[in-house]
Amino acid sequence: MFVPVMGRVGTEVNPDLVISMVGIISLVIKTNFLSLVFVTRTIRKVLCILFAMTVVSYILVLFTPLGFPYSGNPRKPTPQRSIIHHVERHFYDMAGQVEKHDQGIWHIPFDHVSVEPLLQHNAALKNAALADCVGDMYCGMPYYLPMATMMK
């Protein structure tokens, strides 16, 4: 339930931490139901079954591809979600004159890993300069939604 929603929280929140916290909270809530074990006649049998189910689920998650959300296959890599725009910016002063003019590629990542995987495969990104963010709201980029606090 939380995995698809975590893609919309921006790049500042590590989705792995949020999902692990949800898992820990659900584990604590589920341990309250463990008191039902003490109502049964054969406690040992029920505890053995619960322990076996826990061990099997941990083995499946840790040692099979079922627990890994990304493919390690280079032929079919997991896509990274991002938006890339070519932006031409014009900055005007109070008199309406062009104060500054520039253009470039605007990369808006939606994943926590941001631009690091792209740097390995694109030489032009390695030499790219970051936008000057001094004095301009949202670094002078045309954000339509107030997401600057959610993005790197």
C-alpha angles and dihedrals in degrees: 000000000000098000097076092042093052090070089069100055095082133241099293095072118070104224092202091064094048093048091047090052090051088050092051092048092049090049091053091049092048093052088066087067090055088083087075087071091069092058094062124088098231104049094165094057093049092047091049091051092048091048092048091050090050093049092047092050092049091049091050092049097043103039106030133059089251092086098046115082096196127065118240090201111114091202092058107027122181109259119245114223115228142131120235121193133176102228130194111192128198118188117200129198125220092275092056096251121136106259099177135003129190142144138205149129116302113205116194110187123201096189128080092237089063116183102341097099091049093055090065093059104032120061093189091063092055091064096041120120124222120245117266105253099182113123098350125105111242088002089289092293120137099247111174093191125046096252102131092109090054098050132069 
